[in-house]
Structure formats: C-alpha cells, structure tokens
Amino acid sequence: MQSVSSLVLLLRDAIPVALCQLADPTRSMPALLSYDLSITVDELRETYEYNETCQRTVPEAFRCFYEATDFEDAIRNAISIGGDSDTLAAITGSIAEAKWGVPEEIREEALGRLDEYLLGIYHRFLARYSSFDMASGASE
C-alpha cells in the first residue's frame, strides 16, 4: 500500500506526468516496485478472482486507474473486474481522486447517503485538511 500512497502524493503535488511516467504504466513508479501491470482491464475481467492480498489487489487497482479517462471511469473499471471489488474500487478511487477530483454529482450522492455521525466525521476531516480541495483534486 506504500506504493498507493506514494502515487497519490505525487498526483496531489501535481508532479509533472513525465516525472512519474503515468503515460506508460510499465515504466511507472508502481512498476518499478515489481508490480506486473501488463494485464489490461479487459483481460482482468476474464481472469480476476477474489483475492484480498495487496499483491493481487494493488496492481489491479493501478491498472484500472491507468486505463481510465476520469474518476468515474476508474471506479467503473475497478468494479467491472469483480473479485474484491469494494477494496479495488477504494484503492482505485483514492488514486483517481488525487488526479481528477470527485465529480460534484458523485460527491453529493455519496454524502446524501451518510448518517449524521459519518457526516460529522467527514466535516471534521475537511476542517482539519482544508488545504486540499477534494472536488478538484488540487492543493490550495
């Protein structure tokens, strides 16, 4: 999971794409950490099975992110391959949010499903980390 947090940090700090080589996932930081990123999302849909280990969840999440065109596409990729899809979508979504932000419509729908207790946690989180704009994915 250290590779996930490192990639999120790179994306949030707006490190130029050329430096993290996001255009070519086989040469990216996750690939340098020995993750096999050669399998496409289409191939994963045919072969992926439930697996809760980092070794069989994190690389798949990276692939779902790399093949996406926006936040929603990344989440749809993750869910579409099946298996441990809630964990996969959470990891993929963390990376996608750092690059694209969360679309307002999706954020409002998700917030509308939280009870008062969880909504309070969300607001306390925003108050503490308000220098980061969760909607746009940009630091202020």
C-alpha positions in Angstrom: 0.0 0.0 0.0 3.0 2.3 0.3 3.1 2.5 -3.5 -0.6 3.7 -3.5 0.1 6.5 -1.0 3.3 7.5 -2.9 1.4 7.7 -6.2 -1.5 9.7 -4.5 1.1 12.1 -3.1 2.8 12.5 -6.5 -0.6 13.3 -8.1 -1.7 15.7 -5.4 1.5 17.6 -5.6 1.0 17.9 -9.3 4.3 16.3 -10.2 4.7 16.5 -13.9 3.4 13.4 -15.7 6.8 13.0 -17.3 8.4 12.6 -13.9 6.1 9.8 -12.7 5.7 8.4 -16.3 2.0 7.9 -15.9 1.5 7.6 -19.6 3.4 4.3 -19.6 2.4 2.3 -16.6 5.0 -0.4 -17.3 7.7 2.3 -16.6 5.8 4.0 -13.7 6.7 4.0 -10.0 4.4 1.1 -9.2 6.0 -1.0 -12.0 9.4 -0.2 -10.5 8.1 -1.7 -7.3 7.8 -5.0 -9.1 4.1 -4.9 -9.9 3.1 -6.6 -13.1 1.0 -4.0 -15.0 1.0 -5.8 -18.3 -2.5 -7.2 -17.9 -5.3 -5.0 -19.3 -8.6 -4.3 -17.6 -10.3 -6.4 -20.3 -8.0 -9.3 -19.5 -8.6 -8.9 -15.8 -12.4 -9.1 -16.4 -11.9 -12.6 -17.8 -9.4 -13.9 -15.2 -9.5 -12.0 -11.9 -10.8 -13.8 -8.9 -11.4 -12.7 -5.3 -8.1 -12.0 -3.6 -7.7 -9.7 -0.7 -3.9 -9.6 -0.7 -2.0 -6.5 -1.7 -0.1 -8.5 -4.3 -3.3 -9.3 -6.2 -5.3 -6.1 -5.5 -2.9 -3.1 -5.7 -1.6 -3.9 -9.2 -5.1 -4.4 -10.5 -6.2 -1.0 -8.9 -3.2 0.7 -10.7 -4.3 -0.8 -14.0 -7.9 0.3 -13.5 -6.6 3.8 -12.9 -4.1 3.9 -15.8 -6.8 2.9 -18.3 -9.4 5.4 -17.0 -10.2 8.7 -18.6 -11.8 10.2 -15.4 -12.8 9.5 -11.8 -16.0 7.6 -12.7 -14.3 5.6 -15.4 -11.7 4.5 -12.9 -14.3 3.3 -10.4 -16.3 1.5 -13.2 -13.1 -0.2 -14.3 -12.4 -1.4 -10.7 -15.9 -2.7 -10.2 -16.1 -4.4 -13.6 -13.3 -6.8 -12.9 -15.1 -8.4 -10.0 -13.4 -10.1 -7.1 -12.8 -7.9 -4.1 -14.4 -5.0 -5.9 -15.1 -2.8 -2.9 -11.4 -2.9 -1.9 -10.3 -2.5 -5.5 -12.7 0.5 -6.1 -11.5 2.1 -2.8 -7.8 1.9 -3.8 -8.5 2.9 -7.4 -10.8 5.8 -6.3 -8.1 7.1 -3.9 -5.7 7.4 -6.8 -8.3 8.7 -9.3 -9.5 11.4 -6.8 -5.9 12.6 -6.5 -5.7 13.1 -10.3 -9.2 14.2 -11.2 -11.0 15.1 -8.0 -14.5 13.7 -7.3 -17.3 14.9 -9.6 -19.8 17.1 -7.7 -22.7 14.8 -8.6 -21.0 11.7 -7.3 -19.8 13.5 -4.1 -23.3 14.9 -3.4 -24.9 11.4 -3.9 -22.4 9.8 -1.6 -22.7 12.5 1.1 -26.5 12.2 0.9 -26.2 8.5 2.0 -24.3 9.2 5.2 -25.9 9.3 8.5 -25.3 12.3 10.9 -22.4 10.6 12.7 -20.5 9.8 9.5 -21.3 13.2 8.0 -19.8 14.7 11.2 -16.6 12.8 10.6 -16.5 13.9 7.0 -16.8 17.6 8.1 -14.2 17.3 10.8 -11.8 15.7 8.2 -12.4 18.7 5.8 -11.9 21.2 8.6 -8.6 19.6 9.5 -7.3 19.1 6.0 -9.0 22.1 4.3 -5.9 23.0 2.3 -6.8 20.2 -0.1 -9.8 20.7 -2.4 -11.5 17.3 -2.5 -13.6 18.3 -5.5 -10.9 19.4 -7.9 -8.0 17.3 -6.6 -5.8 20.4 -6.2 -3.9 21.8 -3.3 -4.6 25.4 -2.4 
